[in-house]
Amino acid sequence: MDGRPNITTEFRLMRIVYPEMVAAHSAFDNVREARRSALEIGGRSKIEGSLVSLFGKSHAGKTTILEAYMEASFPDDVDPEKLDNKRPQRKVVAITLNGDSSHMSFLKQILRAYKDPFPGDGNADDKLERIIKYINHYKTELLIFDEASNLRIRKATDLDATKTHNTLRGFAKMGCPVVVAGTEEAESKILSDGQLVSMNHDVSIKTLKQDCATDMQLFGSYCADLGLALKEHKLFPKRSNFVIDNTIACLFIASGGLRGRVSRLVEHAAYIARQEDADEVRFDHLEAATDAYSIKNKIVTYNPFRESRKTRKKETRVA
């Protein structure tokens, strides 16, 4: 340790705001407000809640959107509207589903999130009854399920699929809104149920396209903010300028246009820059990071930074 902030830790703490994040957080707030309104008029089981879906490619930024919302709404997992400072709060309950979650496992994970002392006890009906009691007791305003692709749903007619779909619908129908987040695989699993589709509010992250000027502007804005964040988090004394020359285009190619992936690429570049004791992350650091991260992980088959550098050299010679 040399006294400087840890690069990986600071990258995990970075929260760069972009349109899909704002839209998702607004949707979460809206369904929570509707839930509170229903509770105030005694509509615990009369007013149906909504399903909010947040789907997108792996590394698109879904989990970061959820984490940022929880951090902003409940610092240190404490409800700021309550004076008792009890932790964890249960107004919004977030569950990251683990691998191959059957219906029984799904229910157990919800009970664990509510700190049920014996989440494994009882059959499915017993577990569901306890969950509903927790939802009503704590007046839960939102249930969030991340990594929904781990739900054991192969097709809509599977027994596990039917039970899980029924459970999700049941939460919403009793008035508690639900958020499901995951990859495109999760989208096909969850939205294979027509009734869930009918109550769905979609805030999914679209795939950015390099031939779309608006998409490139959004991507460029994220990269510019990322370069500033490196300085704000005291990783480097100078702001890293990722908007010069054709750096944005190279970053897009090397990351597939995914925000989460470009953050990982820049994280690798930051380690390379620190080893050189550089005061910012430069083009050459991004080039080296593309070899170590993007090409090694088969995201791309060539290094766009190197190709760009070669092209610039040729143009300089001609000039």
N, C-alpha and C positions, 0 to 999 in steps of 0.2 A: 504493500500500500504506500503510495507516494503523497497522500493527502488530497489528491484530486478526486472528484466524484466518480463512482463506478459507472462505466459506460452502460453496461447492460441494465443496471438498476434504474438509471436515469431514463433510458429509452422506454422501460416499462411504465414509468411514471408520466411520460409525455402524453398530453391530451391536446391534439390539434383538431380544432373544430372545422367541420365541413358540412355541406348542405344535407347529406343523408343523416348525419348525426343530429342536426337540428330538427329535421323532420321526424325522426324516430322519437327523440325526447319530447317533442310537442305531442305526438300521438300518445305516448305513455302518460303524460300529464292530463290529456283530455279524457282518457278512459278512467283514470283515477278520480278526476273531478266528477265524472258521471257516477262513479261508484259511491263517492261521498254524498252526493246529492240524493241518491237512492236510499242510502242508510239513514240520512237525516229525516226522510219522510216515512221511514219504517218499511222501505221496500227491499228488505233483505233478500227475499226470494221472489219478488214480483217483477223486477226490472232486469232484463237480460243484459249481461255484460258482453264485451266485445273480445274478439280474437285479434291480436296484432301480430303480423308475421314479418320477420326480419331475416330474409334469406339472401344468400350471395355466395360467391366462390370462396374457397379457403383462402385466408389472408386478406379478405376484402375489408375487414375491420369491424365485423359484427360484435365480437366479444368486447372490443374496446368501447364500442358504443354503449353496451350494457354496463360495463365497469364504470365508465364516465358518468352515467346516469346515477348509479348507486352512490358513487363518491360525492357527487354534487347534492343529491337529495338527502343522503344519510351519512354525513362524515363520521368515520370510525364506527359505522353501523349503528349509530344512535339516532333516534327520531328527534330532530331539533324542536318539534312542537310539544314534546313532553319534557317535563322537568326532572324526571327520575333518572335520566341518563342510562336506562337499562340497555344492555347489549346482549344479544342482537335485537334490533327492532324487528317487528314482524308485520309492519304496514305494507311493505313490498318484500316479497320473499323470492329470492333468486336461487335457482338450482342449476348446477352444471351436471347434465346427465352423463353417467359413465358408460363404458363400453357395453354394447348389446343389451340395453335395458329392456327386460321383459315387463309385462304389466305389473307384476308383483314387485319387481325391483324399482319400477317407476314410483309406486306408492311408498315404498320404504324410503326412497331418497327424499320425497316430500316430507315425510314424517321426521327424518333427520334434520331437515332444514328448519322445522319447527321445534327442534330439540326435544322431540318425543323420547322419553327414557327407554322405551322398548319398541323401536321401529319394526323389529322382526316379528313381533307377536301378532297373532290373529290372522284370519284369512283375509282375502281381498275386501270383502264387505266390511269387516271390522276396521281395517286400515282406512278405508275410504270414509267411514263414519267418523273416525277420529280426526281425519284431515278436515272434514267439513266443520266439526266442532271448533277446531283451531281457527279456521277461516272466520267463523262467526264470532268467536271470542275475541280475537285480536282485530276484528274488523279489517281484515286484509283487503287492500285496495288493488293489488296486482300480484299475479303469480308469473314469474319469468322462468322459462326453460331454455337454457342454452345447450348447444351440441345436440339438437333434436334428431340429428341423423343417427344417433346411438339408440333411438327407440327401435325395438324389435317389431318393425312393420315391414313386411315384404310386399303385401298387396292388401287392398282395402277389405278383402274377405277373410283374411287371417284372423284367428281367434284373438291373438294379442292385439292386432290392429283394431278390431271391433271394440275390445275392452278399453284400449287407450283412447280411441276416438270418443267413445261414450263418456269417459272420464273428463276429457278436455271440454267436451260440450257441456257436461254436467256442471263444471265449475262456472262456465260462462252463464249458463241458464239460471244458476242460483244467484247470479249477480256479480261474481268475481271475475274481472277481466283477466285474460291470459295473453302472455307474449311467448311466442315460440321463435327461436333463432337457430339457424343452422345452414348447411350447404344446400345446393340444389337437390341433393339426394333427400334431405329432410323435407324440402318443399313438396316433392312428389309423395312422400309418406304422409305428411300431415294433410295436405290438400287433396288427397284421394277420397276424402269424406265430403260429400256435397253440402251437408249442413254446416260444417266448419267453414267452407268456402263462403257460404251465404252470410256469415257473421264476421268475415275477415276484413281487416284494414291492413293493406299491404304497404310496408315501408322498406321494402327490400333494396339492397344495394345493387344498382345496375352495373354492368360491365362497361368500363370506359373504352372508347374506340379512338385509335390514333388518328384516323382520318376525319374525326369530328372536332371542329375548332372549339366548341363549347366544352367538350370532354377534356381536351388538352389544356384548356384554361383552368378547369377545376383541378386537374392533376398538377399543373404548374404551380397553382396557388398552394396546394398541399406541400409540394417540395420546397417552395420558398419559405413557408412557415417552419418546415422541418429544419432548414438551414439556420433559421433564427433561433429555434429551440435549442440547438446545440450550444449556442452562446448563453441563452437564458438559463440553461441547466448547468452552466459553468464547466462544460466539458472542454470548451476551447475559448480563448480570449477574443477571437474575431468571429463575426458571422460568416457562416459558410454560404457562399453564393452559388446556388444551383440553377440560377436562371440565365447565366451567361452562355454565350455561344449556343450550342445545341445540346447542352447538358440535360435539359428536360426530356428531349426526344430519346436520348440514350438511356436515361433512367426509366422511361416508359418501357422501352424494349427489354431492358435487363430485368425488369420486375413484372412484366406482363400487364402493366398498368394497374396493379393492385397496391393500395395504400399500405397495407400491412407488410407486404413483401418489399416495397421500396424502403420502408423503415428498417427492415432487417438488413437490406443491402447497405444502407447508409451506416447502420450500426457496425457492420464489418469494416466499412471504410474508416469509421472513427477509430477503431482499434489500430488500423494500419497507420493512420495519421498520428496517433499518440505515440506509437513506437518510433516514429521519426521526429517526435517532439515538435510537430507542426502546430501552428496557431489557428488552423482551420482545416476543414476537409476539402481537398482539392480534386480536380478532374482525374489526376493520376491515381489518387487513393480510390476513387470510384472505379477506375479501370481495374486496379488490382483486386478490389472487392468483388467485382463481377466474375473474375476468374475463380476466386475462392468460394463464392456463394452461388451465383446464378448459373454458371456453367457446370460447376460441380454437382448442383442439385437438378441439372437438366431443365432449367427454366428456359434457357436459350442455348443455342448451339455455337454461337460466336459472340465475341465481345464488341458491342457497339461503340464503346469508348475507344477501343484500339483502332477500329475501322475509321472512326471519325478523326482520330489523331493522324492516321496515315493519309487520309484525304486532305486534311489541312496542310500537311507537309508538302504534298504534291502541288496543291494550289499555290503555296508560298514559292516553290521552285519555279513554277510557270510565271508567276508575277515577277 
